[in-house]
Amino acid sequence: MLNIFKKVAIAGAMTLAAGAALAEYPEKPIEVIVGYSAGGGTDVMARTAAPFIEKYLGEGASIVVKNMPGASGQIGVTEAANADPDGYTLGTFNLPGMMARTIDREADYDRDSFTYLANVVNDPNVIVTSKNSGLDTLDKLIAEAKENPFAVTVGMSSLGGDDHFALIKLQNATETEFTIVPFKGSAPARTALLGGHVAMGILNISEVAEFRDQLNVLGVATKERSPFAPDLPTFQEQGLDLVNGSMRGFIAPAGLPEDVQAKLLNAFSQLSSDQEFLDAMAATANPVEVVTGDDFKQLTSDLYDLAKGVWETTPWN
Amino acid sequence: MYADLLHALPDVFALTNFAAVIIGVVAGIVVGAMPGLSATMAISVLVPFTFGLEPLVALGLMAGIYNGAMYGGAIPAVLLRIPGTPAAVATTFDGYPMAQKGEGGFALQVAVVSSAFGGIASAFALMLLAPPLSRVTLLFGPSEVFWVAVFGLASIIFLLGGNPVKGLISACFGVFVSVIGSDPIYGNDRFTFGQLEMLDGINIVILLVGLYALPPVIDLLETPLKTDGINSSKLGTESIWKALPRMNYWKTWLRGSFIGIWIGILPGAGGSMAAFMSYNEARRTSKHPETWGEGEPEGVAAAEVANNADTASALIPALTLGIPGTAVAAVMLGGLLVHGLQPGPMLFRDNPDIVFGFMWQFLFGAILLVLLGGSLATNSFARLLNLPRPLLGSVIIVLMLIGVYSIHGRMFDVYLMLGFGAIGWVMDRLKFPLPPVVLGLILGGFAEENLRLALRIGRGDPMILFQNTTSLILVALTIAVIVGPTLKKRYIDSRKSA
């Protein structure tokens, strides 16, 4: 009799122990909301990172990527901002776009709506010119822009994005004026450059890596040379203080339980030292720069201030 | 390069890779045949699943779906006058009258053979001519693309026959719908009534399903007792090999392939414009144009050959420049990115086996279409008309709702579709042509965006629109399309009176 009781008691205790272990985060699949359709740059980042996050969250963690495309990512990020802060809904986050949207239109979120997990990708801007423009150095380009204000046409993706802010920084730094031609996305802008329909373009380094023979790439907007094109000088090397890029990372709704937040931050911070992850990102042309937690929050805040400042002097719509 | 092409061939025949193409073609036909489900959607649903697949399995599925769906769209277009995909609108012109005359089976066979012909021609263009054709794409800057859109709109209004004023009104409605959403340059909201769902504009599938599928369904349900039994009993389900010799449309096929490939390499316009242009041209050069629109098999051939001929060619700018020629090509580009295939001139050098293997898969997808589509079409889909009309109508409504809901997974789109359905029903009753609405939505956005980009490049000077030969040729073609029919009529009248 006693034996049976003992057995039952032990079995019960084991079940309880197992239950306690299960209750530890994450005990069910974690959803990552991507505000763009499958196959886009942000989606590829999320799906490439997912198995590594699962690995660092520990046994049994599973991540499900959910695409909610629309309104330049705003629908998805709004959903993530307003989700239950239990750690089971995360979202992707794009800078400066997500902050610019809080300025140029009404948004149901602001910079305090999020728990900042990690920025993962930093795709720096490059300035390129078409082969037939004859503007094959930065000096020639700036000289031309100074001589004939608004004569240089600049192809880029939409207004209020990283390309646009890079141009504004360029204009302010060099006291020049350009004519902005905002295409729907970078690929059409690049094609217009290849065809010589616009003279200059502001793109991201991952977008021109395959086209360096067909375009003049004048420099990259980073502090140090990019591993994507080690022979390409930075603007700072050329005497122009221009650092700018497009960033993509992960956020959660504000107000996560502390243990959950700590666990997530720990998992994300291990990405930067995982060679397998870095290789996978390089294969999809994603320059990695991992910035986690408070630093990421600060980064977002800085970009918000920049966008706000630009908006106040030169609103784009 | 041609050595690379041959080198890629063995991999294509690996069991899993080839099976992927077969599955893709069958799935594509089914998806294309359902009103509301399109190749774009099927491939975007597929893309996330391809992460774990070998590249050629994933790409084979996509190539198969693309080819299959472009033909599949013809099935409901012929049988029910409901185009399954935007590109199948022109197929309804003669396909549906053929089905009414009891030649539905033959119409489907013409459609499948023509689709395969166009697909094969397009695959060859992609395999052999991609680099030179991508240089043609570069000639088309914003002002040229603007004129392409204007030319397309003018053709649909003035060449389609019927009443040009009604055509113009329909096209204006389409262009108006294209204006909804955020403005392409500044991003200001237009006619969105504060709805986040409308910021990206109206998805073409929502409009197509509403306009085209709801009115025929209402017709079906209005007269529930009338049967199509007479038609379906004579569907003409002879084997495709017996029907083949009756199809002597070589000129139409070659012309349609040429048009389709050409439109495919231009950014944006896509299969529906190709099908209309091919149909117009084939009718214009026909010896008996009066039979067109009343069940002329050559009309089905013209439309179907062209909407498949732009499939592979739309990938030429997608692979070489990263700008997709059609919405489907855009989604496929995403599928390529997932596998680390970055579009650009280096793609062909860095991953020749995969890129050229993908091209072969397009070719085999098109060839398989005859075998798989031929038997599926006549033996199963054509029997659809045997169903009781209330049942058929309700099934279609269910499919429409599911299809539209699944685009973004939201009810908002379903209500929108029903609204367009009501408008479509009224327009149908008042004999307003529906094709200009579809093209108006597709081309209107393009025309606006590119006009504004061109004017910015010209710093406000409209002369930028007339500054090079390509633009001027397109302007001349547009004028010819507008005044051509009138001049021709005058000429015939004056000969009669003389």
Interface residues (C-beta under 8 A of the other chain):
Chain A: S37 A38 G39 G40 G41 D43 V44 R47 V65 N67 P69 G70 A71 S72 Q74 I75 T78 D104 R105 F150 T153 S158 L159 G160 T179 I180 V181 P182 F183 K184 A187 P188 R190 T191 A192 L194 G195 G196 H197 V198 E207 A209 E210 F211 D213 Q214 A283 T284 A285 W316 N317
Chain B: S44 V47 P48 F51 T137 L138 L139 F140 G141 P142 S182 D183 P184 I185 Y186 G187 N188 D189 L196 E197 L199 D200 P267 P317 L321 G322 I323 V331 L333 G334 G335 L337 V338 G340 Q342 P343 G344 P345 M346 L347 H408 E449 L453 R456 I457 R459
